[in-house]
Amino acid sequence: MTIEKSDNSPLDKTTQPSTNLVSEKSMPDAFVILFFIVMLAAIATHFIPAGFYQVEVDPLTNKTTLIADSFQFAEQSDGVPLFAEQGNIGFLNFAFEGMVSGDKWGSAIGVMMFIILTGGAFGIIMQTRAIDNGIMALITKTQKMEQAFIPILFVLFSFAGAIFGMGEEAIAFCIVLLPLMRAIGYDGITTVLVTYVATQIGFATSWMNPFSVAIAQGIAGLPLMSALEFRVGLWSVFTLLGVVFTMRYAMKIKQNPSLSPCFQSKEHVQNTSQHSIKYSRVDTLLLCTFLLGIVWVIWGVIARGYYIPEIASQFFTLGCAIGIIAVISKRLTMNEVADAFKSGAKDLLPAAMIVGMAKGIVIILGGDQASEPSVLNTVLYYAGQLLAELPQTVSAVCMFLFQSIFNFFIASGSGQAALTMPIMAPLADIIGLQRQIAVLAFQLGDGLTNIIIPTSAALIGCLGVTNIDWFVWAKFIWRFMLLLASVAIGSMVLAVVINVT
């Protein structure tokens, strides 16, 4: 699942995607769903007794883990009131209390500021259009190499999904690529596959995406970019599957266009003259700076142990460096750089707010400290009792299935991480799984289902600009989704067997 951003992202300022039979507006907004989840949590505190575990602290790592068989109920458990005073917790206090909780090292305030600062930095990067220009230059150079055209683009978009969570930006590339794809002999579905589907495969198997896996690992108390090798392997396997599937479909449609599920749809394509792009040396400099910045982030995490405060500052520095180059080269003015930063931060404000409000749910339930009485600990205890009767591999698969279903309701990667990881990470402790398994279940369940769920604004946008009904898309993609889900389940089992940490 992608992070929540405005439809007017830097790549998509001219696009107002239309939809046909299914619209994201027909579903309740994530904030509406979140409000009712909080309401249910507050009600639950009046009926579910609070409990707590005994914990042990590793003297070497200072890591606290709960003792699975030490659960006991608190002597007295009062439900959460409607409104509280003097800094206490009530149902209607959840939003503020959640957003100001924690510190700069993690959830919620640290993660919220991380999202906003990083979003602002990427706003500057995207506003320079260097990434647009680089991709379009690559398209121009490879479109005559038909055997390499689709694989190169698919890998590139998958890489973009893995590195910085590209999702909504795929809408703009669908607009640009659709006429070219049709000219070569492909169709709108091929266009969506090579852009949006590729980004979501990258998103689901990312080893460093700051808006999903980094947040999930932070909440779970894991080192950022841990299990990097395993995730890079997953990215390679899933991306290869996507390339093969897309190539087979594209070749079939080119040989017989009538086999396209959208063959009878209207051939309505927006005028793309406004997307005329000229690649220059400035773009090369900007892209090299961007790649060096990413290398710096990876080095900082692996070699220096950088965490949320440092990584946020690294991305901010990268945004400043890109902005300075853009101003010197007259690509942007200083005011435009500032506007791009504000726009990028604004686009990610909803995701940051969801993280804060999700933390409010945890606070309503009594907090996420295993040694302190809370309803959350009681829920964990009973969930652990249920899953403990199952083999660990089956429990891991159940985690993946839960995250896949939950993604339908909360279409935000960072939001889903904030909502589910406080439960899933300690649950992994209870049933004897590594917390990395819980993060992997979140990633795969969150990212892969974005390819089909109608609550994904990015998917609906891509289908809208390529004039594909969601029902037509669902009928086409479900077999591929089964394949991806099967490989994901196999990946979960493998991660348990080899004990990924």
Beta strands, then each sheet from edge to edge (+ up, - down):
strand 1: 51-52
strand 2: 55-57
strand 3: 64-66
strand 4: 72-73
sheet 1: 1+ 4-
sheet 2: 2+ 3-
end
